[in-house]
Amino acid sequence: MDEELRSLLTSLVEIETENPPGDEATAAQFVSDWLDSRGVSATLVEEPFPDRPQVAARVGDGEPSVVLNGHLDVVPAGDRDQWTHPPYDPTVRDGRLYGRGSADMKCGVALAMLATVEFADAFESGALDGSLVFHAAVGEETAEPGTKTLLERGYDGTYGVVLEPTALRTATSAKGLGWYEISVGGDPSHASRPDEGDNAIGNARPVLDALEAYDEEIRARADSLVGHPTATVTRFEAGTKENVVPEGATITVDRRFVPAETVEEVDAEIDALLSDVAAEHDLNVEWTRTRVYESAAVPTDSDIAARFRDAAAERADIDPEPWGIRAATDVRNLVNDAGMDAITWGPGSMAQAHAYDEYIELSEVEAGYDILRTALRGLFEAGGD
């Protein structure tokens, strides 16, 4: 494996960028300095958060223009005693690099940094026509508008690649995600006199039953690339003390939706479901959507998708059939907000994202950079036709 690529990936993983709380500033400065030291003028974008700068750069000035998008933030490491290797002390063993963010997605950021420098030289020398836009965004893990802000500031393009771990498969569709917080009311009382209160946990049972039935119902819907929608209860909170009948319960639902579904339609379904169960059981139920990642899709025969599929099949024998990713990514911003043809593609397994002992296969990183270079070069040589 190329030493520069390995060193760069190791350096990025060493920098702790957990979100929450959103601690990307040190990594952003490192990325900016690294690019500047190699002749690429990078900008620290202090929006939407002045204390959490993003990094953007544009090299070349022709068409087509391609955005390489990565995010700097990682999910918290959790219980560090569960890690065989310390999460921010990158360790190489048996051809794998271990560390938080190694797969999701410091690897993608490293590939984008190297490609930006390489193609800057090719554009400047006149060997290729086109332009490349680099993103090192903040806040992807918590649906914050990092990538969206970069696009609004003019760092957009004709095509885009969101370098999330897809095991080198090319995704032209991505599921959407909505998180819903449902509050179920009750009345408190001393637990020695439970009948004087109204236990919110008991009140929550028909709501949970209705959500389970809703999940079964929507699983009958299907998308050929990303599968079926789901509604999964992921948290339940109630009670303040052992001897107090709880006056409220909170249910959190993770609702995954396919490109054919809109956020507004899902909101309406949740509202109707909860209104019905509240009326039937005389309950006080309220809900709010706390976060959303819209779904996104581009044509499977998009030029950029075809070039990445072909390059991956040639270099690493990756299945070239059209495919979609079941996770939600910032590709939604490139497709829905900026109107770009964009894919999700990158080395690493999504099964490693957010896991203890997260790792990435170094041989896959190397293959990934070859594929990225080949696909981009083919796109620029053809002028994006």
C-alpha positions as a Python dict, from the first residue, in 0.01 Angstrom:
ca = {
    (1, 'M'): (0, 0, 0),
    (2, 'D'): (122, 349, -80),
    (3, 'E'): (291, 490, 229),
    (4, 'E'): (146, 838, 182),
    (5, 'L'): (-208, 702, 177),
    (6, 'R'): (-149, 484, 481),
    (7, 'S'): (15, 769, 673),
    (8, 'L'): (-266, 1008, 586),
    (9, 'L'): (-537, 765, 695),
    (10, 'T'): (-354, 696, 1021),
    (11, 'S'): (-316, 1067, 1093),
    (12, 'L'): (-687, 1130, 1037),
    (13, 'V'): (-797, 842, 1261),
    (14, 'E'): (-568, 968, 1539),
    (15, 'I'): (-762, 1295, 1559),
    (16, 'E'): (-1070, 1251, 1777),
    (17, 'T'): (-1374, 1404, 1606),
    (18, 'E'): (-1666, 1264, 1800),
    (19, 'N'): (-2016, 1393, 1730),
    (20, 'P'): (-2181, 1457, 1959),
    (21, 'P'): (-2046, 1691, 2077),
    (22, 'G'): (-1905, 1794, 1736),
    (23, 'D'): (-1531, 1820, 1777),
    (24, 'E'): (-1409, 1844, 1417),
    (25, 'A'): (-1199, 2164, 1435),
    (26, 'T'): (-857, 2003, 1487),
    (27, 'A'): (-914, 1763, 1199),
    (28, 'A'): (-1036, 2043, 972),
    (29, 'Q'): (-718, 2240, 1038),
    (30, 'F'): (-507, 1931, 967),
    (31, 'V'): (-684, 1871, 635),
    (32, 'S'): (-655, 2236, 533),
    (33, 'D'): (-283, 2251, 620),
    (34, 'W'): (-214, 1922, 439),
    (35, 'L'): (-379, 2044, 120),
    (36, 'D'): (-213, 2385, 138),
    (37, 'S'): (129, 2221, 182),
    (38, 'R'): (74, 2037, -146),
    (39, 'G'): (-25, 2340, -346),
    (40, 'V'): (-404, 2318, -313),
    (41, 'S'): (-565, 2633, -174),
    (42, 'A'): (-816, 2515, 86),
    (43, 'T'): (-1079, 2724, 262),
    (44, 'L'): (-1193, 2681, 620),
    (45, 'V'): (-1568, 2748, 601),
    (46, 'E'): (-1692, 2870, 940),
    (47, 'E'): (-2055, 2803, 859),
    (48, 'P'): (-2293, 2683, 984),
    (49, 'F'): (-2086, 2662, 1306),
    (50, 'P'): (-1801, 2911, 1369),
    (51, 'D'): (-1629, 2675, 1615),
    (52, 'R'): (-1661, 2372, 1384),
    (53, 'P'): (-1503, 2475, 1053),
    (54, 'Q'): (-1541, 2270, 738),
    (55, 'V'): (-1284, 2238, 459),
    (56, 'A'): (-1356, 2306, 92),
    (57, 'A'): (-1138, 2338, -214),
    (58, 'R'): (-1179, 2358, -590),
    (59, 'V'): (-909, 2265, -841),
    (60, 'G'): (-939, 2320, -1215),
    (61, 'D'): (-1200, 2540, -1377),
    (62, 'G'): (-1346, 2332, -1659),
    (63, 'E'): (-1628, 2088, -1708),
    (64, 'P'): (-1730, 1837, -1597),
    (65, 'S'): (-1697, 1923, -1229),
    (66, 'V'): (-1703, 1647, -970),
    (67, 'V'): (-1756, 1685, -595),
    (68, 'L'): (-1572, 1445, -364),
    (69, 'N'): (-1761, 1457, -35),
    (70, 'G'): (-1655, 1319, 302),
    (71, 'H'): (-1740, 1401, 661),
    (72, 'L'): (-1495, 1454, 946),
    (73, 'D'): (-1717, 1359, 1238),
    (74, 'V'): (-1740, 1010, 1385),
    (75, 'V'): (-1980, 857, 1633),
    (76, 'P'): (-1858, 834, 1993),
    (77, 'A'): (-1631, 541, 2073),
    (78, 'G'): (-1857, 432, 2358),
    (79, 'D'): (-1718, 207, 2632),
    (80, 'R'): (-1346, 212, 2557),
    (81, 'D'): (-1292, -103, 2760),
    (82, 'Q'): (-1478, -285, 2482),
    (83, 'W'): (-1206, -196, 2231),
    (84, 'T'): (-923, -443, 2175),
    (85, 'H'): (-719, -155, 2032),
    (86, 'P'): (-765, 204, 2161),
    (87, 'P'): (-1006, 379, 1925),
    (88, 'Y'): (-776, 674, 1853),
    (89, 'D'): (-447, 484, 1847),
    (90, 'P'): (-466, 338, 1495),
    (91, 'T'): (-331, -16, 1489),
    (92, 'V'): (-246, -229, 1187),
    (93, 'R'): (-287, -604, 1227),
    (94, 'D'): (-334, -874, 964),
    (95, 'G'): (-380, -618, 689),
    (96, 'R'): (-645, -420, 875),
    (97, 'L'): (-626, -72, 1022),
    (98, 'Y'): (-826, -50, 1345),
    (99, 'G'): (-965, 272, 1491),
    (100, 'R'): (-1281, 479, 1522),
    (101, 'G'): (-1359, 632, 1185),
    (102, 'S'): (-1126, 405, 988),
    (103, 'A'): (-1420, 287, 775),
    (104, 'D'): (-1676, 560, 849),
    (105, 'M'): (-1526, 764, 700),
    (106, 'K'): (-1173, 890, 748),
    (107, 'C'): (-1073, 656, 465),
    (108, 'G'): (-1305, 836, 224),
    (109, 'V'): (-1167, 1174, 332),
    (110, 'A'): (-809, 1050, 278),
    (111, 'L'): (-888, 925, -73),
    (112, 'A'): (-1052, 1257, -161),
    (113, 'M'): (-751, 1454, -33),
    (114, 'L'): (-505, 1252, -241),
    (115, 'A'): (-724, 1268, -552),
    (116, 'T'): (-764, 1644, -519),
    (117, 'V'): (-386, 1693, -518),
    (118, 'E'): (-329, 1448, -804),
    (119, 'F'): (-594, 1594, -1032),
    (120, 'A'): (-495, 1951, -949),
    (121, 'D'): (-159, 1874, -1111),
    (122, 'A'): (-331, 1714, -1412),
    (123, 'F'): (-559, 2014, -1465),
    (124, 'E'): (-276, 2263, -1425),
    (125, 'S'): (-55, 2079, -1674),
    (126, 'G'): (-335, 2063, -1929),
    (127, 'A'): (-334, 1683, -1931),
    (128, 'L'): (-705, 1685, -1838),
    (129, 'D'): (-997, 1925, -1858),
    (130, 'G'): (-1245, 1957, -1579),
    (131, 'S'): (-1258, 2049, -1211),
    (132, 'L'): (-1268, 1873, -880),
    (133, 'V'): (-1437, 2002, -564),
    (134, 'F'): (-1330, 1873, -223),
    (135, 'H'): (-1554, 1859, 85),
    (136, 'A'): (-1454, 1771, 441),
    (137, 'A'): (-1790, 1836, 604),
    (138, 'V'): (-1908, 1843, 964),
    (139, 'G'): (-2218, 1709, 1130),
    (140, 'E'): (-2313, 1419, 904),
    (141, 'E'): (-2360, 1181, 1195),
    (142, 'T'): (-2629, 1405, 1346),
    (143, 'A'): (-2798, 1530, 1026),
    (144, 'E'): (-2657, 1880, 1061),
    (145, 'P'): (-2636, 2098, 748),
    (146, 'G'): (-2261, 2077, 691),
    (147, 'T'): (-2262, 1944, 337),
    (148, 'K'): (-2571, 2146, 252),
    (149, 'T'): (-2395, 2466, 358),
    (150, 'L'): (-2088, 2388, 145),
    (151, 'L'): (-2312, 2338, -158),
    (152, 'E'): (-2494, 2664, -88),
    (153, 'R'): (-2159, 2844, -72),
    (154, 'G'): (-2084, 2737, -430),
    (155, 'Y'): (-1886, 2421, -371),
    (156, 'D'): (-2107, 2216, -601),
    (157, 'G'): (-2061, 2043, -935),
    (158, 'T'): (-2211, 1839, -1216),
    (159, 'Y'): (-2144, 1507, -1048),
    (160, 'G'): (-2074, 1393, -696),
    (161, 'V'): (-1927, 1102, -500),
    (162, 'V'): (-2007, 1061, -131),
    (163, 'L'): (-1722, 842, -10),
    (164, 'E'): (-1906, 634, 252),
    (165, 'P'): (-1814, 267, 300),
    (166, 'T'): (-1999, 56, 43),
    (167, 'A'): (-1743, -225, -3),
    (168, 'L'): (-1666, -56, -340),
    (169, 'R'): (-2020, -105, -477),
    (170, 'T'): (-2182, 191, -650),
    (171, 'A'): (-2506, 309, -492),
    (172, 'T'): (-2741, 523, -699),
    (173, 'S'): (-3011, 519, -429),
    (174, 'A'): (-3004, 576, -55),
    (175, 'K'): (-3272, 526, 206),
    (176, 'G'): (-3408, 815, 403),
    (177, 'L'): (-3431, 833, 780),
    (178, 'G'): (-3663, 1009, 1021),
    (179, 'W'): (-3635, 995, 1399),
    (180, 'Y'): (-3963, 1042, 1584),
    (181, 'E'): (-4008, 1111, 1955),
    (182, 'I'): (-4351, 1012, 2088),
    (183, 'S'): (-4471, 1128, 2429),
    (184, 'V'): (-4742, 935, 2614),
    (185, 'G'): (-4905, 1103, 2913),
    (186, 'G'): (-5017, 977, 3253),
    (187, 'D'): (-5064, 1099, 3610),
    (188, 'P'): (-4814, 1035, 3890),
    (189, 'S'): (-4893, 881, 4227),
    (190, 'H'): (-4710, 698, 4502),
    (191, 'A'): (-4649, 338, 4398),
    (192, 'S'): (-4816, 221, 4720),
    (193, 'R'): (-5136, 375, 4578),
    (194, 'P'): (-5103, 293, 4207),
    (195, 'D'): (-5476, 319, 4139),
    (196, 'E'): (-5469, 686, 4229),
    (197, 'G'): (-5240, 754, 3933),
    (198, 'D'): (-5243, 678, 3563),
    (199, 'N'): (-4936, 477, 3468),
    (200, 'A'): (-4780, 610, 3147),
    (201, 'I'): (-4606, 278, 3088),
    (202, 'G'): (-4940, 102, 3066),
    (203, 'N'): (-5069, 378, 2842),
    (204, 'A'): (-4771, 327, 2614),
    (205, 'R'): (-4854, -41, 2548),
    (206, 'P'): (-5119, 19, 2280),
    (207, 'V'): (-4889, 275, 2117),
    (208, 'L'): (-4610, 18, 2100),
    (209, 'D'): (-4854, -239, 1961),
    (210, 'A'): (-4968, 5, 1693),
    (211, 'L'): (-4606, 82, 1598),
    (212, 'E'): (-4530, -288, 1566),
    (213, 'A'): (-4830, -334, 1336),
    (214, 'Y'): (-4723, -28, 1136),
    (215, 'D'): (-4376, -175, 1087),
    (216, 'E'): (-4525, -497, 953),
    (217, 'E'): (-4755, -302, 720),
    (218, 'I'): (-4487, -85, 560),
    (219, 'R'): (-4248, -377, 509),
    (220, 'A'): (-4484, -489, 233),
    (221, 'R'): (-4361, -190, 31),
    (222, 'A'): (-4039, -244, -160),
    (223, 'D'): (-3773, -69, -362),
    (224, 'S'): (-3566, -280, -600),
    (225, 'L'): (-3238, -119, -489),
    (226, 'V'): (-3271, -35, -120),
    (227, 'G'): (-3527, -286, 5),
    (228, 'H'): (-3828, -211, 222),
    (229, 'P'): (-3914, 63, 471),
    (230, 'T'): (-3902, -5, 845),
    (231, 'A'): (-4024, 155, 1167),
    (232, 'T'): (-3815, 41, 1463),
    (233, 'V'): (-3861, 137, 1827),
    (234, 'T'): (-3509, 215, 1947),
    (235, 'R'): (-3563, 377, 2288),
    (236, 'F'): (-3821, 375, 2567),
    (237, 'E'): (-3792, 604, 2867),
    (238, 'A'): (-4028, 638, 3164),
    (239, 'G'): (-4026, 700, 3536),
    (240, 'T'): (-3837, 921, 3778),
    (241, 'K'): (-3810, 701, 4088),
    (242, 'E'): (-3872, 341, 4190),
    (243, 'N'): (-4174, 422, 4405),
    (244, 'V'): (-4347, 672, 4175),
    (245, 'V'): (-4605, 582, 3911),
    (246, 'P'): (-4466, 751, 3596),
    (247, 'E'): (-4654, 1047, 3458),
    (248, 'G'): (-4497, 1023, 3114),
    (249, 'A'): (-4325, 786, 2875),
    (250, 'T'): (-4116, 865, 2567),
    (251, 'I'): (-4083, 630, 2269),
    (252, 'T'): (-3822, 687, 2000),
    (253, 'V'): (-3882, 544, 1653),
    (254, 'D'): (-3632, 507, 1371),
    (255, 'R'): (-3829, 526, 1046),
    (256, 'R'): (-3636, 428, 732),
    (257, 'F'): (-3802, 521, 406),
    (258, 'V'): (-3744, 449, 38),
    (259, 'P'): (-3707, 704, -244),
    (260, 'A'): (-4074, 670, -340),
    (261, 'E'): (-4177, 799, 6),
    (262, 'T'): (-4153, 1164, 109),
    (263, 'V'): (-4090, 1305, 454),
    (264, 'E'): (-4431, 1472, 444),
    (265, 'E'): (-4602, 1141, 366),
    (266, 'V'): (-4424, 967, 652),
    (267, 'D'): (-4515, 1250, 890),
    (268, 'A'): (-4879, 1212, 788),
    (269, 'E'): (-4871, 836, 847),
    (270, 'I'): (-4720, 877, 1194),
    (271, 'D'): (-4973, 1145, 1281),
    (272, 'A'): (-5269, 934, 1165),
    (273, 'L'): (-5141, 627, 1346),
    (274, 'L'): (-5101, 807, 1677),
    (275, 'S'): (-5428, 999, 1645),
    (276, 'D'): (-5615, 672, 1596),
    (277, 'V'): (-5456, 494, 1892),
    (278, 'A'): (-5504, 798, 2115),
    (279, 'A'): (-5873, 822, 2027),
    (280, 'E'): (-5934, 450, 2067),
    (281, 'H'): (-5770, 429, 2411),
    (282, 'D'): (-5837, 783, 2536),
    (283, 'L'): (-5469, 869, 2563),
    (284, 'N'): (-5268, 1189, 2559),
    (285, 'V'): (-5014, 1129, 2283),
    (286, 'E'): (-4790, 1384, 2112),
    (287, 'W'): (-4507, 1344, 1863),
    (288, 'T'): (-4227, 1538, 1701),
    (289, 'R'): (-3976, 1453, 1431),
    (290, 'T'): (-3635, 1530, 1576),
    (291, 'R'): (-3416, 1461, 1274),
    (292, 'V'): (-3442, 1371, 909),
    (293, 'Y'): (-3221, 1251, 627),
    (294, 'E'): (-3417, 1256, 303),
    (295, 'S'): (-3393, 962, 65),
    (296, 'A'): (-3225, 1020, -270),
    (297, 'A'): (-3195, 849, -608),
    (298, 'V'): (-3038, 916, -948),
    (299, 'P'): (-3075, 713, -1269),
    (300, 'T'): (-2886, 385, -1254),
    (301, 'D'): (-2734, 461, -1596),
    (302, 'S'): (-2589, 795, -1488),
    (303, 'D'): (-2245, 839, -1645),
    (304, 'I'): (-2066, 868, -1313),
    (305, 'A'): (-2237, 557, -1177),
    (306, 'A'): (-2150, 355, -1486),
    (307, 'R'): (-1786, 459, -1471),
    (308, 'F'): (-1748, 363, -1105),
    (309, 'R'): (-1925, 31, -1157),
    (310, 'D'): (-1701, -53, -1453),
    (311, 'A'): (-1381, 51, -1276),
    (312, 'A'): (-1470, -147, -964),
    (313, 'A'): (-1558, -457, -1163),
    (314, 'E'): (-1230, -437, -1354),
    (315, 'R'): (-1001, -364, -1055),
    (316, 'A'): (-1164, -565, -777),
    (317, 'D'): (-1428, -791, -938),
    (318, 'I'): (-1709, -596, -768),
    (319, 'D'): (-2067, -677, -871),
    (320, 'P'): (-2157, -424, -1144),
    (321, 'E'): (-2534, -459, -1107),
    (322, 'P'): (-2729, -146, -1001),
    (323, 'W'): (-2750, -121, -623),
    (324, 'G'): (-2867, 103, -341),
    (325, 'I'): (-2739, 169, 10),
    (326, 'R'): (-2978, 112, 299),
    (327, 'A'): (-2815, 373, 521),
    (328, 'A'): (-2882, 746, 498),
    (329, 'T'): (-2596, 967, 377),
    (330, 'D'): (-2521, 1323, 271),
    (331, 'V'): (-2580, 1218, -90),
    (332, 'R'): (-2929, 1354, -29),
    (333, 'N'): (-2788, 1707, -22),
    (334, 'L'): (-2603, 1667, -349),
    (335, 'V'): (-2904, 1513, -526),
    (336, 'N'): (-3202, 1689, -366),
    (337, 'D'): (-3058, 2029, -277),
    (338, 'A'): (-2801, 2083, -553),
    (339, 'G'): (-2962, 1882, -834),
    (340, 'M'): (-2649, 1679, -902),
    (341, 'D'): (-2600, 1327, -1033),
    (342, 'A'): (-2434, 1178, -726),
    (343, 'I'): (-2348, 832, -599),
    (344, 'T'): (-2246, 681, -267),
    (345, 'W'): (-1927, 478, -305),
    (346, 'G'): (-1616, 392, -108),
    (347, 'P'): (-1395, 129, 52),
    (348, 'G'): (-1493, -35, 379),
    (349, 'S'): (-1789, -224, 513),
    (350, 'M'): (-2097, -54, 653),
    (351, 'A'): (-2102, -335, 910),
    (352, 'Q'): (-1792, -171, 1063),
    (353, 'A'): (-1954, 171, 1090),
    (354, 'H'): (-2021, 260, 1456),
    (355, 'A'): (-1891, -81, 1576),
    (356, 'Y'): (-1639, -159, 1849),
    (357, 'D'): (-1297, -243, 1699),
    (358, 'E'): (-1395, -67, 1376),
    (359, 'Y'): (-1149, -147, 1100),
    (360, 'I'): (-1083, -124, 729),
    (361, 'E'): (-895, -362, 502),
    (362, 'L'): (-589, -181, 373),
    (363, 'S'): (-594, -378, 48),
    (364, 'E'): (-944, -243, -13),
    (365, 'V'): (-827, 112, 52),
    (366, 'E'): (-555, 69, -209),
    (367, 'A'): (-800, -81, -459),
    (368, 'G'): (-1041, 201, -381),
    (369, 'Y'): (-791, 467, -473),
    (370, 'D'): (-715, 292, -803),
    (371, 'I'): (-1088, 275, -881),
    (372, 'L'): (-1144, 639, -787),
    (373, 'R'): (-859, 758, -1008),
    (374, 'T'): (-967, 541, -1301),
    (375, 'A'): (-1333, 646, -1287),
    (376, 'L'): (-1253, 1016, -1251),
    (377, 'R'): (-993, 1011, -1527),
    (378, 'G'): (-1237, 841, -1763),
    (379, 'L'): (-1502, 1101, -1681),
    (380, 'F'): (-1268, 1393, -1741),
    (381, 'E'): (-1122, 1248, -2060),
    (382, 'A'): (-1471, 1202, -2200),
    (383, 'G'): (-1575, 1551, -2097),
    (384, 'G'): (-1866, 1408, -1897),
    (385, 'D'): (-2055, 1289, -2205),
}
